[in-house]
Amino acid sequence: MEPKKISVIVTVYNMETLIRRCLESIQKQLYRNLEILVVDDASTDNSAAVVRDLMKEDERIRLLTHETNKGLYHARITGVEQASGEYIGFVDSDDYVTCDYFSALAKEALRYQADITVGKAVHEDELGYRYVHNLYHFYEFPVLQGAEIEEAYWKQEGRCFIWHTVWNKLYTKRIWEQALPRFKKQDRHLIMTEDFAFTSVLFHYAKVLCGTSYGAYFYYQHAKASTSLKGSTEKYKKNIEDLKTAFTFVGRFLDEEHANAKTKEWENL
């Protein structure tokens, strides 16, 4: 039986120097049944040209384009809407993954019939240093079911970065289809904390969650990253606006879903 297809969504905005490394790491995956959806969010550099060059040698790559810059949040939604796989994963254009990353995720996802499978994250900086935060070891991802998933998500109160990130996980398409109507209610340009907006909803809809100790996602931290805290006063203002947008969206979602008082404690932090 052919392995289930994974739709890997790569959003790109002005990353011509890094997008090739990202896509080549996906092309080299041991798990071959992939479609690679690259969403170019109106880049003004040669990012799209790099993608088109790689498309010539790999028919699994598709390029989707935004005529205007809509932000990371909406770029990811564009990718999800075009995805044909039973599973959906994300790799940011400045990051990359080990060759066994998606095979490791898919193995556990199928084993436990999980809606969300969490992978290992390794940080890498501009000097080439790689490290795993010690804190991550206190937040392992055992098999969780039903209400246990959302309880664990909120219980860690934001202390563990990788709970909230979209890119270190494999999802069933089912929960994204269930969540899309909610996500489309948020129509503002959103970059900072967009992961929090996504995961707060997806963890609510997930029925089974698990993790894997194999494979690795390399999260590249650099000054030009869209979520970097370095930049102009205007960028700081935009980051603050994004924080408000994301938290307002999640608060409204919890209200509409009649979240219990324990889950909503985050609003008072």
Backbone hydrogen bonds, N-H to C=O, Kabsch-Sander energy under -0.5 kcal/mol:
donor,donor_aa,acceptor,acceptor_aa,energy
6,I,33,N,-2.1
7,S,87,Y,-3.0
8,V,6,I,-0.7
8,V,35,E,-3.1
9,I,7,S,-0.6
9,I,89,G,-2.9
10,V,8,V,-0.5
10,V,37,L,-3.0
11,T,9,I,-0.5
12,V,39,V,-2.7
18,L,15,M,-1.6
19,I,15,M,-2.5
22,C,18,L,-1.8
23,L,19,I,-2.6
24,E,20,R,-2.8
25,S,21,R,-1.7
26,I,22,C,-1.2
27,Q,23,L,-2.6
28,K,24,E,-1.5
29,Q,26,I,-1.7
30,L,99,C,-2.7
32,R,30,L,-0.8
34,L,32,R,-2.5
35,E,6,I,-2.1
36,I,60,R,-2.7
37,L,8,V,-2.6
37,L,35,E,-0.7
38,V,36,I,-0.7
38,V,62,R,-3.0
39,V,10,V,-2.8
39,V,37,L,-0.6
40,D,38,V,-0.7
40,D,64,L,-3.3
41,D,12,V,-2.6
41,D,39,V,-0.8
42,A,40,D,-1.8
50,V,46,N,-1.9
51,V,47,S,-1.9
52,R,48,A,-2.6
53,D,49,A,-1.9
54,L,50,V,-1.7
55,M,51,V,-2.0
56,K,52,R,-0.9
56,K,53,D,-0.6
57,E,54,L,-1.2
58,D,54,L,-0.7
61,I,58,D,-1.6
62,R,36,I,-2.9
64,L,38,V,-3.5
64,L,62,R,-0.6
66,H,40,D,-2.6
70,K,68,T,-0.5
73,Y,190,L,-2.3
75,A,71,G,-2.0
76,R,72,L,-2.1
77,I,73,Y,-1.4
78,T,74,H,-2.2
79,G,75,A,-1.8
80,V,76,R,-2.4
81,E,77,I,-2.5
82,Q,78,T,-1.0
82,Q,79,G,-0.6
83,A,79,G,-0.7
83,A,80,V,-1.0
86,E,5,K,-1.2
87,Y,5,K,-1.9
88,I,171,Y,-2.7
89,G,7,S,-2.6
90,F,169,K,-0.6
91,V,9,I,-2.0
93,S,11,T,-1.3
95,D,92,D,-2.1
96,Y,218,F,-1.4
98,T,216,A,-2.3
101,Y,98,T,-1.8
104,A,100,D,-2.3
105,L,101,Y,-2.0
106,A,102,F,-2.7
107,K,103,S,-2.1
108,E,104,A,-1.5
109,A,105,L,-2.5
110,L,106,A,-2.6
111,R,107,K,-1.9
112,Y,108,E,-2.3
113,Q,109,A,-0.8
114,A,109,A,-1.9
115,D,208,V,-2.2
116,I,208,V,-1.6
117,T,170,L,-2.4
118,V,210,C,-2.4
119,G,168,N,-3.4
122,V,217,Y,-3.1
123,H,131,Y,-2.9
124,E,219,Y,-2.5
125,D,129,Y,-1.9
126,E,221,Q,-0.5
128,G,125,D,-1.9
131,Y,123,H,-2.1
136,Y,133,H,-1.2
137,H,134,N,-1.3
138,F,135,L,-1.9
139,Y,136,Y,-1.6
144,L,209,L,-2.5
146,G,207,K,-2.4
148,E,145,Q,-1.9
149,I,146,G,-1.5
150,E,146,G,-0.7
151,E,147,A,-2.0
152,A,148,E,-2.2
153,Y,149,I,-2.1
154,W,150,E,-2.2
155,K,151,E,-2.0
156,Q,152,A,-1.3
157,E,154,W,-1.4
159,R,156,Q,-2.7
161,F,159,R,-0.7
163,W,160,C,-1.8
164,H,160,C,-0.5
164,H,161,F,-1.2
165,T,161,F,-0.8
169,K,166,V,-0.9
170,L,117,T,-2.4
171,Y,88,I,-2.7
172,T,115,D,-1.8
173,K,86,E,-2.5
175,I,172,T,-0.5
176,W,172,T,-1.0
177,E,173,K,-2.6
178,Q,174,R,-2.0
179,A,175,I,-1.8
180,L,176,W,-2.1
182,R,179,A,-1.0
183,F,179,A,-2.1
184,K,180,L,-2.4
185,K,182,R,-1.3
186,Q,183,F,-1.5
187,D,185,K,-0.9
190,L,70,K,-0.6
194,E,191,I,-1.5
197,A,193,T,-1.4
198,F,194,E,-2.2
199,T,195,D,-3.1
200,S,196,F,-1.9
201,V,197,A,-0.8
201,V,198,F,-0.8
202,L,198,F,-2.4
203,F,199,T,-2.8
205,Y,201,V,-1.4
206,A,202,L,-1.4
209,L,144,L,-2.5
210,C,116,I,-2.0
211,G,141,F,-0.6
212,T,118,V,-2.0
217,Y,120,K,-2.5
218,F,96,Y,-3.1
218,F,216,A,-0.5
219,Y,122,V,-3.0
219,Y,217,Y,-0.8
220,Y,218,F,-0.8
221,Q,124,E,-3.2
221,Q,219,Y,-0.7
222,H,220,Y,-0.6
225,A,222,H,-1.5
228,S,225,A,-1.6
236,Y,232,S,-1.9
237,K,233,T,-2.2
238,K,234,E,-2.3
239,N,235,K,-2.5
240,I,236,Y,-2.1
241,E,237,K,-2.3
242,D,238,K,-2.5
243,L,239,N,-2.2
244,K,240,I,-2.0
245,T,241,E,-2.5
246,A,242,D,-2.9
247,F,243,L,-2.4
248,T,244,K,-2.3
249,F,245,T,-2.2
250,V,246,A,-2.4
251,G,247,F,-2.5
252,R,248,T,-2.3
253,F,249,F,-2.2
254,L,250,V,-2.5
255,D,251,G,-2.0
256,E,252,R,-2.5
257,E,253,F,-2.0
258,H,255,D,-1.2
259,A,254,L,-2.8
264,K,260,N,-1.6
265,E,262,K,-1.0
266,W,263,T,-0.7
267,E,264,K,-1.6
268,N,265,E,-1.8
269,L,266,W,-1.6
